[in-house]
Amino acid sequence: MARYSDYTVEQLREELGKLVEERQKAEQLGEVQKVTILERKIQIVTSYTLNPSEFQAEDTHELVNDPGHNFKINYINGIMAWGHRINLLDEVYEREEALPISLLGEKVKAD
């Protein structure tokens, strides 16, 4: 079984289509855990369709599907952005975490 990092863009798009279809079926059947797993796979595959060099250390991005938080990047490792969440009060969370770059939305303008 090939790793997503070895897939061509066409293979990634095909895989995304399959995963989205699987997720829709799981949602219809009420399989909550399966939906969660498929969502994570979709995020990972989508990340491989993006260019990691478009994300830079010290940049802050909105978080997709989490309007209450932004994410400040410490560094990029492959398709993962390591950094800290920032809430609406500009409080930086202490715990560093890694997120697939597909979860990073628009870059936030610095004040």
N, CA, C and O of each residue as an XYZ file, in Angstrom:
444
protein
N       0.848     -1.189      0.000
C       0.000      0.000      0.000
C       0.890      1.248      0.000
O       1.779      1.390      0.840
N       0.643      2.126     -0.934
C       1.463      3.328     -1.077
C       1.109      4.358     -0.010
O      -0.020      4.406      0.480
N       2.089      5.173      0.336
C       1.858      6.282      1.266
C       1.311      7.465      0.477
O       1.614      7.638     -0.703
N       0.497      8.277      1.151
C      -0.072      9.445      0.479
C       1.016     10.347     -0.091
O       0.811     10.981     -1.125
N       2.164     10.412      0.568
C       3.252     11.270      0.093
C       3.797     10.799     -1.255
O       4.455     11.565     -1.959
N       3.526      9.538     -1.618
C       3.985      9.000     -2.897
C       2.940      9.139     -4.004
O       3.234      8.857     -5.165
N       1.736      9.567     -3.663
C       0.648      9.686     -4.634
C       0.890     10.857     -5.586
O       1.513     11.855     -5.226
N       0.382     10.706     -6.804
C       0.365     11.835     -7.740
C      -0.829     12.722     -7.368
O      -1.684     12.315     -6.582
N      -0.886     13.924     -7.929
C      -2.007     14.829     -7.666
C      -3.321     14.158     -8.081
O      -4.328     14.274     -7.382
N      -3.308     13.461     -9.212
C      -4.512     12.788     -9.689
C      -4.948     11.693     -8.714
O      -6.138     11.541     -8.439
N      -3.986     10.935     -8.196
C      -4.309      9.881     -7.231
C      -4.861     10.476     -5.937
O      -5.782      9.923     -5.336
N      -4.294     11.604     -5.512
C      -4.785     12.271     -4.308
C      -6.229     12.730     -4.499
O      -7.061     12.562     -3.608
N      -6.524     13.308     -5.661
C      -7.893     13.764     -5.938
C      -8.868     12.587     -5.962
O      -9.986     12.682     -5.456
N      -8.432     11.488     -6.551
C      -9.264     10.278     -6.605
C      -9.524      9.755     -5.185
O     -10.652      9.406     -4.838
N      -8.472      9.707     -4.383
C      -8.599      9.246     -2.999
C      -9.532     10.170     -2.211
O     -10.352      9.695     -1.426
N      -9.414     11.478     -2.415
C     -10.301     12.426     -1.743
C     -11.761     12.146     -2.082
O     -12.625     12.149     -1.205
N     -12.022     11.907     -3.356
C     -13.388     11.600     -3.796
C     -13.936     10.366     -3.098
O     -15.081     10.357     -2.648
N     -13.115      9.325     -3.009
C     -13.532      8.082     -2.341
C     -13.810      8.329     -0.862
O     -14.816      7.865     -0.325
N     -12.909      9.066     -0.207
C     -13.066      9.322      1.227
C     -14.306     10.166      1.524
O     -15.011      9.911      2.501
N     -14.572     11.166      0.690
C     -15.749     12.018      0.879
C     -17.020     11.170      0.721
O     -17.974     11.316      1.484
N     -17.014     10.296     -0.267
C     -18.157      9.404     -0.494
C     -18.359      8.467      0.703
O     -19.483      8.267      1.163
N     -17.257      7.897      1.198
C     -17.320      7.017      2.374
C     -17.852      7.768      3.584
O     -18.665      7.240      4.343
N     -17.387      9.015      3.761
C     -17.834      9.825      4.893
C     -19.332     10.090      4.815
O     -20.034     10.026      5.824
N     -19.824     10.391      3.599
C     -21.257     10.651      3.428
C     -22.079      9.412      3.793
O     -23.114      9.523      4.450
N     -21.620      8.241      3.368
C     -22.323      6.997      3.704
C     -22.312      6.763      5.209
O     -23.327      6.377      5.790
N     -21.161      6.996      5.840
C     -21.038      6.805      7.286
C     -21.957      7.777      8.037
O     -22.565      7.412      9.044
N     -22.054      9.018      7.537
C     -22.951     10.002      8.157
C     -24.398      9.537      8.068
O     -25.152      9.637      9.036
N     -24.781      9.025      6.896
C     -26.153      8.554      6.690
C     -26.475      7.376      7.602
O     -27.614      7.211      8.037
N     -25.464      6.561      7.888
C     -25.668      5.384      8.741
C     -25.474      5.708     10.220
O     -25.646      4.838     11.074
N     -25.119      6.949     10.525
C     -24.938      7.362     11.905
C     -23.695      6.785     12.557
O     -23.649      6.640     13.779
N     -22.689      6.455     11.767
C     -21.434      5.889     12.281
C     -20.476      7.013     12.643
O     -19.575      7.353     11.876
N     -20.684      7.579     13.819
C     -19.972      8.781     14.251
C     -18.455      8.581     14.284
O     -17.710      9.437     13.807
N     -17.996      7.468     14.838
C     -16.545      7.232     14.928
C     -15.911      7.099     13.546
O     -14.811      7.596     13.307
N     -16.611      6.427     12.647
C     -16.092      6.269     11.289
C     -16.011      7.623     10.579
O     -15.065      7.889      9.838
N     -17.013      8.472     10.813
C     -17.012      9.818     10.223
C     -15.787     10.588     10.715
O     -15.121     11.258      9.926
N     -15.486     10.499     12.009
C     -14.340     11.198     12.596
C     -13.032     10.730     11.960
O     -12.175     11.546     11.619
N     -12.883      9.422     11.804
C     -11.670      8.861     11.192
C     -11.543      9.315      9.743
O     -10.459      9.698      9.304
N     -12.639      9.273      9.004
C     -12.607      9.681      7.596
C     -12.328     11.177      7.461
O     -11.638     11.594      6.530
N     -12.857     11.989      8.381
C     -12.561     13.435      8.370
C     -11.059     13.658      8.492
O     -10.484     14.467      7.764
N     -10.425     12.937      9.415
C      -8.981     13.082      9.637
C      -8.217     12.667      8.377
O      -7.261     13.336      7.983
N      -8.628     11.578      7.752
C      -7.969     11.136      6.513
C      -8.126     12.186      5.413
O      -7.185     12.463      4.669
N      -9.312     12.761      5.319
C      -9.563     13.806      4.320
C      -8.642     14.994      4.570
O      -8.092     15.559      3.624
N      -8.468     15.381      5.839
C      -7.570     16.491      6.174
C      -6.134     16.190      5.748
O      -5.443     17.060      5.219
N      -5.692     14.957      5.983
C      -4.322     14.568      5.634
C      -4.144     14.562      4.116
O      -3.183     15.134      3.602
N      -5.065     13.919      3.401
C      -4.952     13.858      1.940
C      -4.999     15.266      1.351
O      -4.224     15.589      0.451
N      -5.894     16.096      1.849
C      -5.987     17.484      1.368
C      -4.672     18.216      1.607
O      -4.246     19.013      0.771
N      -4.028     17.953      2.738
C      -2.746     18.604      3.041
C      -1.693     18.275      1.989
O      -0.866     19.122      1.651
N      -1.720     17.056      1.475
C      -0.751     16.670      0.447
C      -1.007     17.362     -0.885
O      -0.143     17.345     -1.760
N      -2.191     17.977     -1.057
C      -2.456     18.716     -2.297
C      -2.017     20.175     -2.176
O      -2.066     20.928     -3.149
N      -1.588     20.567     -0.972
C      -1.149     21.950     -0.726
C       0.372     22.037     -0.749
O       1.065     21.024     -0.652
N       0.875     23.249     -0.879
C       2.316     23.476     -0.898
C       2.764     23.944      0.487
O       2.454     25.067      0.885
N       3.493     23.093      1.231
C       3.915     23.476      2.583
C       4.743     24.758      2.624
O       4.764     25.441      3.648
N       5.425     25.095      1.528
C       6.264     26.303      1.538
C       5.425     27.585      1.578
O       5.971     28.670      1.780
N       4.118     27.473      1.390
C       3.236     28.639      1.486
C       2.928     28.986      2.943
O       2.306     30.011      3.223
N       3.365     28.130      3.867
C       3.135     28.343      5.293
C       4.492     28.568      5.954
O       5.402     27.751      5.810
N       4.623     29.675      6.675
C       5.918     30.065      7.230
C       5.864     30.167      8.752
O       4.826     30.478      9.337
N       7.009     29.898      9.375
C       7.140     30.077     10.822
C       6.819     31.518     11.170
O       7.138     32.433     10.410
N       6.198     31.720     12.302
C       5.790     33.025     12.834
C       4.513     33.558     12.193
O       3.962     34.544     12.683
N       4.019     32.943     11.109
C       2.747     33.362     10.523
C       1.610     32.881     11.418
O       1.711     31.844     12.074
N       0.539     33.644     11.432
C      -0.670     33.254     12.157
C      -1.788     33.093     11.137
O      -1.992     33.949     10.276
N      -2.510     31.980     11.248
C      -3.603     31.670     10.323
C      -4.896     31.435     11.087
O      -4.891     31.008     12.241
N      -6.004     31.725     10.413
C      -7.293     31.320     10.945
C      -7.328     29.793     10.937
O      -6.637     29.156     10.141
N      -8.130     29.210     11.818
C      -8.307     27.760     11.804
C      -9.618     27.429     11.106
O     -10.670     27.967     11.452
N      -9.545     26.546     10.126
C     -10.727     26.094      9.412
C     -11.628     25.365     10.418
O     -11.142     24.571     11.223
N     -12.893     25.625     10.372
C     -13.888     24.972     11.247
C     -13.721     25.311     12.727
O     -14.300     24.632     13.574
N     -12.947     26.341     13.059
C     -12.793     26.748     14.457
C     -12.643     28.268     14.510
O     -11.549     28.783     14.738
N     -13.758     28.983     14.295
C     -13.681     30.447     14.223
C     -13.233     31.116     15.520
O     -12.897     32.300     15.497
N     -13.214     30.411     16.640
C     -12.806     30.986     17.906
C     -11.310     30.984     18.143
O     -10.839     31.477     19.168
N     -10.555     30.430     17.195
C      -9.108     30.322     17.389
C      -8.335     30.622     16.110
O      -8.810     30.386     14.999
N      -7.136     31.146     16.304
C      -6.133     31.255     15.250
C      -5.002     30.311     15.630
O      -4.999     29.736     16.718
N      -4.043     30.156     14.727
C      -2.924     29.242     14.969
C      -1.635     29.915     14.541
O      -1.488     30.297     13.380
N      -0.690     30.064     15.480
C       0.612     30.656     15.160
C       1.602     29.527     14.921
O       1.808     28.672     15.783
N       2.212     29.534     13.741
C       3.127     28.471     13.334
C       4.511     28.690     13.952
O       5.084     29.776     13.860
N       5.032     27.641     14.581
C       6.422     27.649     15.043
C       7.330     27.118     13.933
O       8.382     27.688     13.644
N       6.903     26.027     13.325
C       7.643     25.459     12.190
C       6.758     24.488     11.433
O       5.729     24.033     11.934
N       7.184     24.180     10.212
C       6.484     23.226      9.343
C       7.364     21.989      9.218
O       8.569     22.094      8.989
N       6.759     20.828      9.368
C       7.457     19.557      9.167
C       6.590     18.720      8.239
O       5.594     18.133      8.662
N       6.982     18.670      6.965
C       6.171     17.965      5.967
C       4.856     18.693      5.769
O       4.833     19.867      5.400
N       3.750     17.980      6.019
C       2.420     18.585      5.863
C       1.840     19.036      7.201
O       0.675     19.426      7.283
N       2.658     18.979      8.239
C       2.172     19.338      9.574
C       2.743     20.692     10.005
O       3.931     20.971      9.842
N       1.862     21.516     10.557
C       2.267     22.802     11.130
C       2.296     22.637     12.639
O       1.301     22.249     13.252
N       3.437     22.934     13.230
C       3.587     22.882     14.680
C       3.477     24.295     15.212
O       4.093     25.215     14.675
N       2.691     24.472     16.269
C       2.538     25.795     16.829
C       1.552     25.821     17.970
O       1.336     24.818     18.649
N       0.953     26.991     18.175
C       0.056     27.207     19.304
C      -1.243     27.862     18.848
O      -1.255     28.726     17.971
N      -2.328     27.426     19.468
C      -3.624     28.076     19.250
C      -3.650     29.398     20.001
O      -3.011     29.561     21.040
N      -4.405     30.333     19.445
C      -4.601     31.640     20.067
C      -6.104     31.885     20.080
O      -6.762     31.780     19.045
N      -6.653     32.216     21.264
C      -8.099     32.433     21.336
C      -8.457     33.871     20.950
O      -7.590     34.670     20.596
N      -9.737     34.174     21.025
C     -10.222     35.502     20.609
C      -9.688     36.644     21.466
O      -9.716     37.801     21.047
N      -9.202     36.324     22.658
C      -8.636     37.342     23.545
C      -7.123     37.480     23.353
O      -6.444     38.124     24.152
N      -6.606     36.868     22.287
C      -5.174     36.857     21.976
C      -4.351     36.126     23.034
O      -3.162     36.404     23.192
N      -4.971     35.196     23.758
C      -4.249     34.376     24.727
C      -3.694     33.154     24.005
O      -4.429     32.413     23.352
N      -2.382     32.958     24.134
C      -1.709     31.844     23.470
C      -1.765     30.622     24.378
O      -1.389     30.696     25.547
N      -2.234     29.502     23.841
C      -2.276     28.255     24.605
C      -0.855     27.757     24.821
O      -0.012     27.855     23.930
N      -0.600     27.233     25.987
C       0.752     26.797     26.356
C       1.203     25.564     25.565
O       2.368     25.445     25.185
N       0.263     24.656     25.329
C       0.611     23.377     24.703
C       0.842     23.535     23.197
O      -0.019     24.029     22.469
N       2.026     23.103     22.748
C       2.312     23.083     21.318
C       1.603     21.886     20.712
O       1.547     20.815     21.316
N       1.062     22.073     19.511
C       0.389     20.965     18.835
C       0.713     20.980     17.354
O       1.179     21.983     16.812
N       0.459     19.851     16.710
C       0.678     19.724     15.271
C      -0.674     19.583     14.586
O      -1.516     18.790     15.006
N      -0.870     20.358     13.535
C      -2.099     20.290     12.753
C      -1.748     20.101     11.280
O      -0.757     20.656     10.806
N      -2.548     19.326     10.552
C      -2.344     19.245      9.099
C      -2.533     20.643      8.495
O      -3.419     21.387      8.915
N      -1.712     20.990      7.523
C      -1.796     22.341      6.948
C      -3.142     22.608      6.296
O      -3.491     23.769      6.083
N      -3.909     21.574      5.973
C      -5.228     21.784      5.381
C      -6.196     22.450      6.365
O      -7.229     22.977      5.953
N      -5.866     22.430      7.663
C      -6.724     23.067      8.668
C      -6.401     24.545      8.848
O      -7.098     25.251      9.576
N      -5.342     25.015      8.184
C      -4.984     26.427      8.285
C      -5.696     27.218      7.203
O      -5.577     26.928      6.012
N      -6.438     28.223      7.645
C      -7.177     29.052      6.704
C      -6.364     30.273      6.293
O      -5.143     30.210      6.147
N      -7.056     31.359      6.114
C      -6.419     32.603      5.687
C      -5.384     33.069      6.692
O      -5.532     32.884      7.900
N      -4.335     33.677      6.166
C      -3.308     34.268      7.018
C      -3.895     35.507      7.681
O      -4.564     36.312      7.033
N      -3.637     35.653      8.984
C      -4.128     36.789      9.753
C      -3.118     37.915      9.638
O      -1.919     37.699      9.814
N      -3.591     39.098      9.349
C      -2.698     40.258      9.238
C      -2.200     40.662     10.615
O      -2.971     40.736     11.571
N      -0.918     40.920     10.703
C      -0.334     41.373     11.982
C      -0.740     42.815     12.238
O      -0.894     43.608     11.308
N      -0.909     43.138     13.499
C      -1.289     44.521     13.869
C      -0.145     45.482     13.654
O      -0.286     46.678     13.911
